[in-house]
Amino acid sequence: MQYIEAIILGLVQGLTEFLPISSSAHIRIVGEFLPSAADPGATFTAITQIGTEIAVLVYFWTKIVTIIKKWAQSLAGKVPASDPDVRMGWVVIVGTIPIGVLGFLLQEYIRDTFRNLWLVAAVLIGFGIVLGLVDHFARRERSMDQVTYPHGLTIGLAQSLALVPGVSRSGATTTAARALGYDRTAAAEFGFLLAVPAVFASGLWELRAGLETGDPGPYGWGGTILATIVAGVVGWVVIAYLMRYLKTGSFLPFVIYRVALGAVLMVLLGLGVLSAY
């Protein structure tokens, strides 16, 4: 049963990580309905996200390698700093700083306070509405090659909001990017690239902590590794789907889903079916 639950959570992680609906919120909520009826915890969640970020590396492999190669060559003066790929490398670094600093400083809240289901429900609804409004009214005139340092920092600050389950990393970065005038595919792609260093750092930090304490979460090492593999495979499929969908589709279906899920969660909490912690 332990491995079955881990597989289910791996599927949830892979299905929701790249959609603007918050994978950490879904892991938190689904955990309550599994036979163990327990919060899988921040450590399990962070480690399984390594799997979905490996999916990003695989899907965007050529682009990521090009960015890293040109960025490194620019340090030796072989590629001009004005090159779009070099700038993207620096922008990702700059945009990662906010969540790195806040993630380190807010560890206690990330593991406890932020996982309150009332808070999760509220931000699912609130940030869902914000995403819908921004996506509807925002301009669509900027592409990936036009990402600037101020914009990268702004989107990076938005990414740090995802430390609260329910906000959604992809939802926050996409909302910020759309507000700055980037088209939907550019907003999503930059959000994926920006998440790579932050999620790997968080996952490896929690992996280290799990190795030191011998406690990777309620499903043990076997279950956690299995969930991570499942999340990676499913995540790759979701990325491929989403990048095709955003060429013509909007974020409205995800907005409706977020609001509905948040409302249902509030009802269940109000009726006592679920406990906030």
N, C-alpha and C positions, 0 to 999 in steps of 0.2 A: 504493500500500500504506500509505503514511503516513496518508492521510486515512481509510482503512478502519479502521486501528487507532484513530485518534482517535474515530471514530464509535462503535466498540465500547466504548471507555472512557467516552464520553459516556453511552451506554446504561447501563453499569455504575454510573456516578455517579448518574444519575437514578433507577435502580431501587433503589439501596441507601442513599441519603442519609437518607431519612426512616424507613426500617425500622431497628430496633435491632440491626443486624448490622455496622455500620461500613463506610461508603463508602470511607474512606481505606485500610482494610485490603484491600478488594476491588480497588481501583485498583492497590494495591501488588502483590497476588497475581496478578491477571489480566495485568498488565504483563509478568510473568515468562514467560507462556505465549504471548505474541504473537510474531510473527516477529522483531521487534527484540530480544526477550528482555531488556528493560531496565526499571528502575524509572522510571515516568513523572516522579517527583520531586514535592517539596512545592509548587513553584511552579505546575506544571500542575494539580495536585490542587486547590490553593486557588483558582485562577482559575476552574476549571470549577464549583466550588461556588457561584460568583456566579449561575450559571444556575439552580441549584436554589433558591437563596434568592429569585430573582425569581419563581419558581413559588409560593413562600410568599406573597410580596406580592400576587400575582394572586389566589390562592385565598382569602386572608384580607383582601382589600383593604378591604372595608367596615369590618371590625373594627379594622384597623390605622389607617385614616384617623380613625376615631372616637377611638381612644386618643390619637393625636398631637394632634388638634384639641382635645380636652378638656384634655389635659396642658398645651398651650400657653395655653388660656384660663384654666387654674387659676393660671398665673404672673401673670396680670393680675387675679386675684381674681374672675373671672366664673363659675368653677365651683369648688365646694368641694373641698378636698383629700381629703375622705372619699369622693368619688365613685369607684366601682370602676375606671372606666377611667383616671382620674387616677392612682390607686394603682398600676394595672398599668403605666402608663408609667414611674413611678419604680422599681417593682420590677424591670422589665427593665433599667433603667440600673444599678441596684445589682447585679443578677445578672450583668451583663456585665463588671464590674470584674475579677473573679478571672481569667477567661481572657484578658482584655486584658493584664493585668500579667504573668501567667505566659507567655503567648504571646510577649511581647516579650523577656522575660528568658531564655527557653529556646530561642531560635532555633537555636542550634548543635545541640542535641539533637533538635529537631523535624526538621531536615534530614538527620540522620545516625543517631544512636543509637536513637531511637524507631522507626526504620523497619526494625530488625532483625526478620527473619521469625520467629525463635524467640520474641521478645517479643510479636509480633503474635499468634502461635498461642496463647501462654499467656493473654493477656488476652481473646482471643475466648472461650476456655473458661471462665476464671475469672469474668469479668464476666457471661457468659451464665448461669452457675449462680446468681450473685447476683441477677440480674434475675428468674430463674424463682422463686426462693425468696421474694423480696420481693413479686412480683406475686401469688403464691398466698396468702401470709399477711397481706398488708396490708389495712387498712381501706379502705373506698370511700365516704367520707362527705363529702369536700370537693369543691367545684366551683371553676371559674376565678375567680369573684367573691370567693372566700375566700382568695386568695393573699396572704400577709403579707410584710413586708420580711425578717424572719429566714428564712422559707421560700425567698424569692427568692434570698437570698444563699447558702443551703445548696445549692439546685439549681444556682446559678451556679458554685459550687465543684465540684460534680459535673460540670458541663459542661467545666470545665478539664481533666478527666481525658482528654477526647477528643483532647487534643494527642498522645496515643499512639495510633497506628493500631491498630484492633482493639477499642478500648473502645466506640466509637460515641457520637456526640454525643447522638442521640435516645435511645439506650439508657441512657446515664448520667443524663440529665435525667429520663427516665421512671422509672428505678429510684428516684432520690431523691424524686421527687414522689409515687410510689406509697408509698414508705416513710413519707411524711408524711401519708398518708391521702387523697390525691386520687384521684378515679376515673380510669379509663384514658383516656377522651377528654380530660379536663381536663389530665392529665399530659402527653399527647402534644401538645395544642394549646399549652400554656405552653412546652414545650420548643421547638416550632417558632418561636414569637414571640421567645423568648430568644435563639435562634440568629441571628436576622436581623442585628442590629448587629455581632455578633462575626464572623460569616462574611463579611459585606460588608467589614468592616475588614481582615480577613485577606486576602481576595481582592484588594482594592484595593491593599493594601500589596505583595503579590506582583506585581500588575500593574505597579505603579510600578517595582519592582525589575527586572521583565522589560523594561520600556521603557528603563530606564537602561542595562542590560547588553546589550539586544537579544536576550536569550535567555529565551523563555517556557517552555522545556522541549524535549523531544526531538521534538515534532511541529510546531514552528514556530508562527507566529501564526495561519496559516490553519487548521491542525489544532486548535489550542487553542480558537479561536473556534467552530469547527464543533462540537467536543465540548461546549462550554459551552451552545450552542443546543440540542443534542440532550438534554443533561442537564436543561435547564429544561422542555422539553416533556414528557419522560418523568416528571420529578419531579412535575409538576402532577397527572398521572394517578395516580401512587402516593399522593400526599396524599389525593386524593378517595377512593381505595380504602381506605386505612388508617383514615381517620376514620369510614367506614361500618363497617368490620370491627370496630373496637374497641368499638362499641356493644354487641356481643354476644360477641365473641371475646376470647381471652386472648393473652398473649405466649409461650405454651408452644411453638408451632411455630418461632418465631424462636430460642428458647433451644436447642431440639434442633438446629436448623441451625447455630448458632454453635459448639456443642460438637463437632458432626460435622466442620465445616470446620476447626476448630482441630486436631482429632485427625488428620485427613487431612494437613494442612499439616505437622504434626510428623513424620508418617511419611515424607513426601516429603523433608523436610529431613534426617531420619535416614538415609535411603537415598542421599542425595547428589543426588537429582533436582533439588532447588532449593538455591540458596546463600542463606545468611542475609542477605547484602548484595548 
